[in-house]
Amino acid sequence: MSGLLERLRGRGWRMTSQRRVVAEVLDGDHVHLTADEVHARAVGRLPEISRATVYNALGELVALGEVVEVSTDGRARRYDPNAHRPHQHLVCSGCGIIRDVHPTGDPLAGLPAEERFGFTVATAEVTYRGLCPSCAQR
């Protein structure tokens, strides 16, 4: 059983066939699919699954904190199942592909005290942008 499916079972999430398929489609490293991509892949496994069911399942997974919504540069929201492992994202400015990255060090260390404006900073979200190898060759 996959990591996402295990976590959902552990939380007592009612595992219908439709929900299972959505979770299976999302499971894995570097998965950042749009809702439409999740639906298209889910239909390949369960032809009768509706778009509304996929959207509802995604909404529930986000509300549970098992999936994170990622939005970059006004593109469609993507769904990241790696909600429990701190990471940042590397985004291709050309095609929009997203990769999880795990840089070493504390991202807050680069923010001087005078630039915190009295905030007690708890987390930092960092997005690295560039061109993936395919886009860089064009």
N, C-alpha and C positions, 0 to 999 in steps of 0.2 A: 504494500500500500504506500502511496506517495506521502510526502511531508504535509502537503496541504490537506489531503484527505484524512490523514491521521489527526491533525489538529482539529478539523471539523468534527470528526467522530468524538474526539475527546471533549469537545464543547457541547456535545449532544445535539448538533445540527441535524434536523430531520433530513435524511439522505434519500430523496426521491431519485428516480432514474435521471430526471432532467437536471437536478442539482449536481448529481454525481458527474454527469457529462461536462457541465460547466467547470467544475473543480478539476476534472482531469485535463481539460483543455488548457486551463491556466497553470497547471503544475509544471515546474521546471525552472532552471536558471535562465536569466536574461529574457523572461517572458514579459512582454509589455504590449499586449494586444488591445485593439479597440473593441468596443462592444460588437461592432459588425463582424470583425475578424473572429471573435469568440463564437458568435452565432454561426458563421460559415463553417467553422471547424466542428462545432457541436452538431450541426445538421449532417455532417459526414458520418457521425457516430450514431445519431438518433434523429432520423429524417423528420419526425413529426414535431420536434422542438420548435416553439415559436420564438420570435424575436422578443416579445413581451416577457416571456419566461426567462430568457437570458438576461434581459435588463433587470428584472426583479431579483434574480439570483445574484447578479453583480452588486446591486444595491445592498442586499443583505450581507454579502461578504465584506463590503466596505464598512457597513455599520458595525459588523462584528470585529473589525480591525484585522481581519485575516487577509485582506487585499487592500492595496493603496491605490488611489486614483492619481495618475501622473498626467499633468497637462503641461505641454511645452509649446511655446510660440504660437498659440492660438490654434494648434492642430487638435484633432479629436482626442478626447481623454483616453488614456490607456490604463490598463489594469495590471498592477505589479503584485504577484503573490508573495514576494519576499518581504513581507511586512514585519517580520520578527528578527531580521538581521540588519543592523544599521548599515546603510550604504548610500552612495551618491549615484548620480547618473551621468553617463557620457552620451551626448546626443549628436547625431550627424545633422549638420545644417542643410545638407543636400536632400537626403531621402527621409530623414526623421527617425531612423533606427535608434533604439535606446539600448544601452548596455549598462549593467550594474557594475560599479567599481567600488573597491574597498581600500581607499588610500590610508596610509599609516599616519598616525599623529592626530592631534585634536584640532578640528577645523576652527574651534573657538580661540585657539592660541594666537591666530593671526589677527584677531580683532582687539586692538589696543583698548585699554580701560577707558580712555577719553572718547573713544568712538562708540562706546556702549550707551552713552547718554543716560546713565543710571539704571539701565535695564539689568535685570538678573537673567542672563541668557541661559536657556536650558538646552536648546538644540540648534543645529544649523543645517540648512538644506543647501547643498552645493550642486550646481549643474555645470558640467564641463561641455563645451561645444567645439565642434571641429568637423572634419570630413572623414567619413569611413573610407576604408581602402578602395571600395568600388567607386564612390563619388570622387575621390581624389584623382583617379585615373582618367576621368572624363575630360 
